[in-house]
Amino acid sequence: MYDVADYRMESKKIDRLGRLHPPSVILGIALIAAAVVYKKAFSPVREGFPEYFTFLVLAAFFPAAGFFPTARRFINWRAFSLTLFLILLVSLLWEATLAVTYQWWD
């Protein structure tokens, strides 16, 4: 089954819109901890805190941790996977053919 047959009936089953998704919280905390360890142990510039990475993780995982349990039933995972794959493919091709070749990141 790739979609919900009756959205009205499924939406009536929702008791609360926002519910905590602990795996998202744990993954977000683990990613931030890994960034801090990398910054302090392996980075050429070891002082400071990875603020931008922390912001990106919080911006991605805060909504996921709050709304994923409710939205999970309504996501078409097959279409989502195809779209994500195509966006990732275009991004990798762009990096390999343009950005690295013309040294845009130097």
C-alpha positions as CSV (number, residue, x, y, z in Angstrom):
1,M,0.0,0.0,0.0
2,Y,1.6,3.3,-1.1
3,D,-1.1,5.7,0.0
4,V,-3.9,6.1,2.5
5,A,-7.2,5.0,1.1
6,D,-9.3,7.4,3.2
7,Y,-7.5,10.5,4.5
8,R,-10.5,11.7,6.5
9,M,-10.9,8.5,8.5
10,E,-7.1,8.2,9.1
11,S,-6.9,11.9,10.2
12,K,-9.7,11.3,12.7
13,K,-7.6,8.6,14.4
14,I,-4.9,11.2,15.2
15,D,-5.1,12.0,18.9
16,R,-2.3,14.7,19.0
17,L,-0.5,16.4,16.1
18,G,2.8,16.7,17.9
19,R,4.3,13.6,19.5
20,L,8.0,13.0,20.4
21,H,10.0,10.6,18.2
22,P,12.9,9.5,20.4
23,P,15.1,8.0,17.6
24,S,15.1,11.4,15.9
25,V,16.2,13.1,19.1
26,I,18.9,10.5,19.8
27,L,20.2,10.7,16.2
28,G,20.3,14.5,16.4
29,I,22.2,14.5,19.7
30,A,24.6,11.9,18.4
31,L,25.3,13.9,15.2
32,I,26.0,17.1,17.2
33,A,28.3,15.1,19.6
34,A,30.1,13.6,16.6
35,A,30.6,17.1,15.2
36,V,32.1,18.3,18.4
37,V,34.4,15.4,18.7
38,Y,35.5,15.8,15.1
39,K,36.1,19.6,15.6
40,K,38.2,19.0,18.8
41,A,40.1,15.9,17.6
42,F,40.5,15.9,13.8
43,S,39.8,19.4,12.4
44,P,42.7,21.7,11.3
45,V,41.0,24.5,13.3
46,R,40.3,22.9,16.7
47,E,39.0,25.9,18.7
48,G,35.3,26.9,18.6
49,F,32.1,25.0,18.3
50,P,30.4,23.7,15.1
51,E,27.5,26.2,15.3
52,Y,26.3,26.0,11.7
53,F,26.2,22.2,11.7
54,T,24.3,22.3,15.0
55,F,21.9,24.8,13.5
56,L,21.3,22.5,10.4
57,V,20.8,19.4,12.6
58,L,18.4,21.3,14.9
59,A,16.5,22.7,11.9
60,A,16.1,19.2,10.4
61,F,15.6,17.0,13.5
62,F,13.4,19.3,15.6
63,P,10.4,19.1,13.2
64,A,11.1,15.4,12.6
65,A,11.2,14.6,16.3
66,G,7.9,16.5,16.8
67,F,5.8,15.5,13.8
68,F,7.1,12.2,12.3
69,P,5.0,9.8,14.4
70,T,1.9,11.6,13.1
71,A,3.0,12.1,9.5
72,R,4.4,8.6,9.0
73,R,1.1,7.1,7.9
74,F,0.5,9.7,5.3
75,I,4.0,9.6,3.6
76,N,4.2,7.9,0.2
77,W,7.6,6.3,0.9
78,R,8.0,5.0,-2.7
79,A,7.6,8.5,-4.2
80,F,9.7,10.0,-1.4
81,S,12.6,7.6,-2.0
82,L,12.5,8.2,-5.8
83,T,12.5,11.9,-5.4
84,L,15.3,11.8,-2.8
85,F,17.4,9.5,-5.0
86,L,17.0,11.9,-8.0
87,I,17.9,15.0,-6.0
88,L,21.0,13.2,-4.6
89,L,22.0,12.0,-8.1
90,V,21.8,15.5,-9.5
91,S,23.7,17.0,-6.6
92,L,26.5,14.4,-6.9
93,L,26.8,14.9,-10.7
94,W,26.9,18.7,-10.2
95,E,29.7,18.3,-7.6
96,A,31.7,15.9,-9.8
97,T,31.3,17.7,-13.1
98,L,31.3,21.4,-12.2
99,A,32.2,22.3,-8.6
100,V,35.3,20.1,-8.4
101,T,36.4,20.6,-12.0
102,Y,36.3,24.4,-11.7
103,Q,37.6,24.4,-8.1
104,W,34.6,26.4,-6.8
105,W,35.2,25.2,-3.3
106,D,38.8,26.4,-3.0
